[in-house]
Amino acid sequence: MTATWAWLVLLFPLLGSLTIGLNFKVLPAKAAGLIGISAIVAAFVCGILAVIGLQGEPSESRHIASSLWEYAAIGDFKINLGIYIDPLSLFMVLVVTGVSSLIHIYSIGYMEHDARRRRFFAYLNLFVAAMLLLVLADNYLGLYVGWEGVGLASYLLIGFWSHKPSAATAAKKAFVVNRVGDIGLALALAAMFAHTGTLSYTGVFAQAPHLAAATTTLIGLLLRLAACGKPAQVPLQPWLAAT
């Protein structure tokens, strides 16, 4: 049941984004806001229920891998649509959905007089869905999809008021600077696959002790470069000051 709650955590924000995004021309503005908030609050509640379910497991069994289906297979290399649930991932789920719920509630009043607020809530739900995929994915490819989803949603939200030159410039700057970090992540994943033949967390972690020190150092530095982008750490911090 814990895995079911965790899948619902991912599903609600994605459905909220799709529902608003596909119907924003006919959907009443208030309804768009309510759908956006309801999706994130529902995800938060499911996150709490997943935590409760995981706490009911023995301490040595508080890590659950769940897969829906196999969506890529090339020879012996297979990628499943799956999630990995453990105390750390669920802690981050609660942080993401809890803080996002407050942001959505605040945005109802903040965006009240904006004619395009339906689209804003679609972007905001997409941002949360991407963050949750990043947190819950059970392999580095899923993490990469969530990572890029966060980058896309960030670009759309930063440049939401694109009629303002400052917003348009800030969005372009964020897009360009974050691509530097994204290249680091892509190269890290390529190096992992080249040396381990897998992108699953368990597979990479199992083979990591057997890799050459130079290889693990290179992968670590590339991941560090990636991590500098999204959190705006030195030297990839200029985009945040522009937003």
Disulfide bonds with the S-S distance in Angstrom:
none
